[in-house]
Amino acid sequence: MSKRVLIVDDAVFMRMKLRDILEKNGYQVVAEAQNGVEAVEKFKQEKPDLVTMDITMPEMDGVAALKEIKSQDKDAKIIMCSAMGQQSMVMEAIQSGALDFIVKPFDTDRVLQSLERVMR
């Protein structure tokens, strides 16, 4: 059975790129969100196996959304996605329960390695 993924990123292009990588490799993208508020809502609705979460977004950033989702489901599997130079945010995300992080721009092999490690 394919793993169900929620993609969270405020950039449409990044969501499309990630969706493309995932769907070509047997993952099912069940929903997309463009900010942390939507991410929390879609997580509740879809109960995905995994969330890819951008860090910098309007309304609610990825770290705040991560904390909110983890408060509702401590077993939620979340991978953070960040541009270079966001190390402090990445560290806070990992300390708050993120399982891994992927640096943008997305490298297909790195994305798949991260997903496989987290979904074990």
VMD Tcl script that draws the C-alpha trace (Angstrom):
set ca {
  {0.00 0.00 0.00}
  {1.40 3.41 -0.89}
  {2.29 5.85 1.86}
  {-0.02 8.87 2.16}
  {1.74 12.24 2.24}
  {0.69 15.82 3.01}
  {2.90 18.42 1.29}
  {3.12 21.82 2.99}
  {4.86 24.71 1.21}
  {3.81 28.26 0.36}
  {5.45 28.00 -3.10}
  {3.29 26.26 -5.72}
  {6.40 25.31 -7.71}
  {7.96 23.56 -4.69}
  {4.76 21.61 -4.03}
  {4.62 20.55 -7.68}
  {8.26 19.47 -7.66}
  {7.84 17.45 -4.47}
  {4.54 15.92 -5.66}
  {6.29 14.86 -8.87}
  {9.16 13.18 -6.97}
  {6.77 11.41 -4.58}
  {4.22 10.18 -7.11}
  {6.92 8.84 -9.44}
  {8.23 6.80 -6.53}
  {5.05 5.20 -5.26}
  {3.88 7.72 -2.66}
  {0.33 9.06 -2.66}
  {-0.06 12.80 -2.12}
  {-3.39 13.09 -0.27}
  {-3.33 16.86 0.23}
  {-1.32 20.05 -0.10}
  {-1.29 23.11 2.13}
  {0.27 26.53 1.58}
  {0.68 27.62 5.20}
  {0.78 26.22 8.72}
  {-2.87 26.92 9.45}
  {-3.94 24.87 6.41}
  {-1.38 22.21 7.29}
  {-2.95 21.62 10.71}
  {-6.45 21.46 9.18}
  {-5.45 19.08 6.38}
  {-3.56 16.89 8.83}
  {-6.73 16.50 10.92}
  {-8.81 15.70 7.83}
  {-6.45 13.33 6.04}
  {-4.38 11.69 8.80}
  {-1.44 11.22 6.41}
  {1.41 8.77 7.09}
  {3.92 11.57 6.58}
  {4.10 15.37 6.28}
  {6.72 17.39 4.42}
  {6.72 20.81 6.07}
  {8.27 24.01 4.75}
  {9.72 26.19 7.51}
  {9.13 29.71 6.23}
  {5.45 30.35 5.43}
  {2.87 33.10 5.97}
  {0.22 32.98 8.74}
  {1.83 30.14 10.70}
  {5.37 28.95 10.06}
  {6.42 25.34 9.78}
  {7.83 25.06 13.29}
  {4.59 26.35 14.85}
  {2.54 24.00 12.64}
  {4.82 21.10 13.58}
  {4.26 21.78 17.29}
  {0.50 22.04 16.79}
  {0.33 18.77 14.84}
  {2.58 16.96 17.35}
  {0.35 18.19 20.20}
  {-2.60 16.47 18.49}
  {-0.73 13.36 17.36}
  {2.58 12.64 19.07}
  {3.32 9.91 16.49}
  {2.98 12.23 13.47}
  {5.91 11.80 11.09}
  {7.12 15.17 9.85}
  {10.09 16.06 7.66}
  {11.06 19.74 7.50}
  {12.03 21.42 4.23}
  {14.22 24.48 4.39}
  {16.35 26.75 2.30}
  {19.98 27.20 3.24}
  {20.76 29.35 6.25}
  {17.82 28.30 8.43}
  {19.83 26.09 10.77}
  {18.40 27.55 13.97}
  {14.85 26.94 12.75}
  {15.79 23.42 11.67}
  {17.29 22.70 15.10}
  {14.15 23.98 16.82}
  {12.03 21.80 14.52}
  {14.10 18.68 15.27}
  {13.89 19.39 19.01}
  {10.12 19.80 18.61}
  {9.74 16.38 17.00}
  {10.59 16.64 13.31}
  {12.28 13.43 12.18}
  {14.49 14.82 9.42}
  {14.98 17.78 7.15}
  {15.55 18.26 3.45}
  {17.34 21.29 2.03}
  {15.90 23.11 -0.99}
  {16.20 23.00 -3.90}
  {15.02 19.40 -3.72}
  {17.40 16.64 -4.74}
  {15.34 13.58 -5.70}
  {17.71 11.05 -4.11}
  {17.95 13.01 -0.87}
  {14.16 13.36 -0.66}
  {13.65 9.62 -1.18}
  {16.39 8.69 1.33}
  {14.74 10.88 3.95}
  {11.26 9.45 3.32}
  {12.51 5.87 3.40}
  {14.40 6.44 6.65}
  {11.42 8.09 8.34}
  {8.87 5.54 7.12}
  {10.81 2.49 8.33}
}
mol new
graphics top color blue
foreach p $ca { graphics top sphere $p radius 0.5 }
foreach p [lrange $ca 0 end-1] q [lrange $ca 1 end] { graphics top cylinder $p $q radius 0.2 }
display resetview
